């Protein structure tokens, strides 16, 4: 995926239409901060990249998004939200959720600075309780990021309020690793704080009000 073009004049939020003016072309190395008030359509915009709903006005390498199969599209676009899927099982089960198991990757994970706080009091065999009660919010977000960092073939990474409710040190660590991962891809960051401005190079501003 060399370039992604977005030309949208409206977004559909439930039964309401939100007028917008989004026109831009994004390429490898772009890091985009998607800004806007609550309800302006930030998450809706980036979810269009995964074709969670039909959309005209978005093209990849000059080809309309609708012409790509869902399988091929979703294998190249990764979406991470603040609601991290955590399953009842071992830490290993959770870190490799959606990833093929590899003993070499497991070793790298145990030595990864991003996961140092997770492994400070757990091993790969540690059981994660129902509802992830024995993981902090920051630890859950680090697990989510680890899944991304050790996944191959990602062209677009979307972080949707992933640092909401966690400390600044952890947030900066996550943003920096995302930037490093996506040096040859496109990174979209949705955040209501300006912390991510240090890690992004472009912005999309959504400020329209919903209309019937």
C-alpha positions as CSV (number, residue, x, y, z in Angstrom):
1,X,0.0,0.0,0.0
2,X,1.9,3.0,-1.3
3,X,-0.8,5.7,-1.0
4,X,-4.2,6.2,0.5
5,X,-6.5,9.0,-0.7
6,X,-9.5,10.2,1.2
7,X,-12.1,12.6,-0.3
8,X,-15.2,12.7,1.9
9,X,-18.0,15.4,2.3
10,X,-20.0,13.6,4.9
11,X,-20.0,10.8,7.4
12,X,-22.9,8.6,8.5
13,X,-23.2,8.4,12.3
14,X,-26.2,6.1,13.0
15,X,-29.2,7.8,11.5
16,X,-27.5,11.2,11.3
17,X,-25.3,12.6,8.6
18,X,-22.2,14.6,9.6
19,X,-21.0,17.1,7.0
20,X,-17.2,17.0,6.7
21,X,-14.5,18.2,4.4
22,X,-11.7,15.7,4.3
23,X,-9.4,15.7,1.3
24,X,-6.0,14.3,1.5
25,X,-3.5,11.8,0.2
26,X,-1.4,9.9,2.6
27,X,1.7,7.8,2.0
28,X,4.3,5.7,3.6
29,X,5.8,7.4,6.7
30,X,2.8,9.6,7.3
31,X,1.7,9.9,10.9
32,X,-1.8,11.4,11.1
33,X,-3.5,12.8,14.2
34,X,-7.3,12.6,13.8
35,X,-8.7,15.4,15.9
36,X,-12.3,16.5,16.8
37,X,-14.8,16.8,19.5
38,X,-16.8,13.8,20.9
39,X,-19.3,12.7,18.3
40,X,-17.6,14.4,15.4
41,X,-17.0,11.0,13.7
42,X,-13.3,10.3,14.4
43,X,-13.7,6.6,15.0
44,X,-16.2,6.3,12.2
45,X,-13.7,7.8,9.7
46,X,-10.9,5.4,10.4
47,X,-13.2,2.4,10.7
48,X,-14.2,3.1,7.0
49,X,-10.7,2.0,6.2
50,X,-11.6,-1.5,7.4
51,X,-14.9,-1.3,5.5
52,X,-17.1,-1.8,8.5
53,X,-19.6,0.1,6.4
54,X,-19.7,1.0,2.7
55,X,-17.9,4.2,1.7
56,X,-17.2,6.1,-1.4
57,X,-14.3,8.5,-1.6
58,X,-11.5,6.3,-0.2
59,X,-9.0,4.7,-2.5
60,X,-5.8,2.6,-2.1
61,X,-3.1,3.0,-4.8
62,X,-5.8,4.6,-6.9
63,X,-8.2,1.7,-6.6
64,X,-11.5,2.3,-4.8
65,X,-11.6,0.6,-1.4
66,X,-14.8,-1.3,-2.3
67,X,-12.8,-3.1,-5.0
68,X,-10.6,-4.9,-2.4
69,X,-11.7,-8.1,-0.7
70,X,-12.3,-7.8,3.0
71,X,-9.8,-10.5,3.7
72,X,-7.0,-8.7,1.8
73,X,-7.9,-5.3,3.2
74,X,-8.1,-6.4,6.9
75,X,-4.9,-8.3,6.6
76,X,-3.1,-5.0,5.9
77,X,-5.0,-2.6,8.1
78,X,-4.7,-3.0,11.9
79,X,-7.2,-1.3,14.3
80,X,-6.4,-1.0,18.1
81,X,-8.9,0.6,20.5
82,X,-8.9,1.3,24.2
83,X,-11.1,-1.8,24.7
84,X,-8.4,-4.4,24.4
85,X,-9.6,-8.0,23.9
86,X,-8.2,-10.0,26.7
87,X,-9.1,-13.7,27.1
88,X,-9.1,-16.0,30.1
89,X,-5.9,-18.0,29.8
90,X,-2.2,-17.6,30.1
91,X,-0.3,-14.4,29.4
92,X,1.2,-16.3,26.4
93,X,-2.3,-17.0,25.1
94,X,-3.1,-13.3,25.2
95,X,0.1,-12.1,23.7
96,X,-0.2,-14.5,20.8
97,X,-3.9,-13.8,20.3
98,X,-4.2,-13.5,16.5
99,X,-0.6,-14.3,16.0
100,X,1.1,-17.6,14.9
101,X,3.1,-19.0,17.8
102,X,6.8,-18.8,17.6
103,X,9.3,-19.7,20.3
104,X,11.7,-17.1,18.8
105,X,9.1,-14.4,19.1
106,X,8.2,-15.5,22.6
107,X,11.8,-15.0,23.6
108,X,11.9,-11.5,22.0
109,X,8.7,-10.6,23.8
110,X,10.1,-11.6,27.2
111,X,13.0,-9.2,26.6
112,X,11.0,-6.4,25.0
113,X,11.2,-3.1,27.1
114,X,7.6,-2.4,26.3
115,X,6.5,-5.5,28.2
116,X,9.0,-5.1,31.1
117,X,6.4,-4.0,33.6
118,X,4.1,-6.9,32.6
119,X,6.9,-9.5,33.1
120,X,8.0,-7.8,36.4
121,X,5.4,-10.0,38.2
122,X,4.3,-12.5,35.6
123,X,5.6,-15.2,33.3
124,X,4.3,-16.4,30.0
125,X,2.5,-19.2,32.0
126,X,0.8,-16.8,34.4
127,X,-3.0,-17.1,34.3
128,X,-5.0,-14.0,33.3
129,X,-8.2,-13.8,35.4
130,X,-11.7,-13.5,34.1
131,X,-12.2,-9.9,33.0
132,X,-8.4,-9.3,33.2
133,X,-8.7,-8.2,36.8
134,X,-5.0,-8.9,37.4
135,X,-3.9,-6.6,34.6
136,X,-3.7,-2.8,34.8
137,X,-5.1,-0.6,32.0
138,X,-1.5,0.2,30.9
139,X,-0.6,-3.5,30.9
140,X,-3.6,-4.3,28.7
141,X,-2.6,-1.6,26.2
142,X,0.9,-2.9,26.1
143,X,-0.3,-6.4,25.3
144,X,-2.4,-4.9,22.5
145,X,0.6,-3.1,21.1
146,X,2.8,-6.2,21.4
147,X,0.3,-8.1,19.1
148,X,0.8,-5.3,16.6
149,X,4.5,-5.0,16.9
150,X,5.1,-8.7,16.2
151,X,2.6,-8.9,13.3
152,X,4.0,-8.8,9.8
153,X,2.5,-7.1,6.8
154,X,0.7,-4.1,8.3
155,X,0.4,-1.2,6.0
156,X,-2.0,1.0,8.0
157,X,-2.1,1.1,11.8
158,X,-5.0,2.9,13.6
159,X,-4.8,3.7,17.3
160,X,-8.2,4.7,18.6
161,X,-7.8,6.4,22.0
162,X,-5.4,3.6,23.0
163,X,-3.6,5.8,25.6
164,X,-6.8,7.0,27.3
165,X,-6.6,6.6,31.1
166,X,-2.9,5.5,31.2
167,X,0.1,7.4,32.5
168,X,2.2,9.7,30.2
169,X,5.3,7.5,30.4
170,X,3.4,4.5,29.1
171,X,1.6,6.5,26.5
172,X,4.8,7.9,25.1
173,X,6.4,4.5,25.0
174,X,3.4,3.1,23.1
175,X,3.4,6.0,20.6
176,X,7.2,5.7,20.0
177,X,6.9,2.0,19.3
178,X,4.0,2.6,16.9
179,X,6.1,5.2,15.0
180,X,9.1,2.8,14.8
181,X,6.8,0.0,13.6
182,X,5.2,2.1,10.9
183,X,8.2,3.8,9.4
184,X,7.2,2.4,6.0
185,X,3.4,2.4,6.6
186,X,0.7,4.9,7.6
187,X,-0.2,5.6,11.2
188,X,-3.5,7.2,12.2
189,X,-3.9,8.3,15.9
190,X,-7.2,9.3,17.4
191,X,-6.7,11.1,20.7
192,X,-8.5,13.7,22.7
193,X,-5.2,14.9,24.2
194,X,-2.3,16.7,22.5
195,X,0.4,14.3,23.7
196,X,0.4,12.5,20.3
197,X,1.4,15.8,18.6
198,X,5.0,14.9,19.3
199,X,4.6,11.7,17.3
200,X,2.5,12.8,14.4
201,X,3.3,14.9,11.3
202,X,-0.2,15.6,9.8
203,X,-3.7,16.3,11.1
204,X,-7.3,15.6,10.0
205,X,-9.7,18.0,11.8
206,X,-13.3,17.0,12.3
207,X,-15.4,19.7,13.8
208,X,-18.8,19.5,12.0
209,X,-22.1,19.1,13.8
210,X,-24.5,16.2,13.1
211,X,-27.5,17.1,11.0
212,X,-30.8,15.1,10.7
